[in-house]
């Protein structure tokens, strides 16, 4: 599910990471979800451009004996934990269209380390292959696109069937560092909605899934959960200037002193 509108703030109001959660609602008494009461928060860090930071996680509760997970959608957590009408969102989508494309400039993935409070898997992730790759990036429900050495994908490679807590990976930085431009130096443009998922692969540039991830038997027995943490940042042109933006600067209506005006 994609958001329908975005909340906009200005740099002086940004005192914490941007919130990627949103809520679509229905205004006709059905289930069309044709309106929005809360979009993800964007900051107008540069006039005319909305900057987004979507963060989420993939929970891992299955141990190796239960089988491995190969593909997973990302959960965008609701900031309203005590309100069951505003629940988590499953599925992280970069929203875009031809009029207002989106440009991805950062992706990140890591395995949660926890604070030693017994909630988070202490052994990290167990992988089906000794050097299995767990990647976060664009693709379909069954297969990733290649995102090796590009800005729109981030990968972690296992060592001896394990990705330790705290291990992480980043996409490339979209800055020109040589005379000739190459893909790693460019923002990734999207002109249609694109969901980002977590995939298990044999190599960073694989376009097919393989194997998977799980937590250790010890972590499952102790009731601990593994978490794959992800982030995608992108910019998008702001909407056209609206009446709300200019109303306070327009001439006031001239009031008449005639009774009954």
Helices and strands as residue ranges (DSSP letters): E 7-9, G 11-13, E 23-25, E 35-38, E 41-46, E 49-60, G 64-66, E 71-73, E 75-76, E 89-90, E 92-94, E 102-111, E 125-127, E 133-138, E 153-157, E 162-163, E 168-170, G 183-185, E 188-190, E 194-201, E 213-214, H 217-221, E 226-237, H 243-246, G 247-249
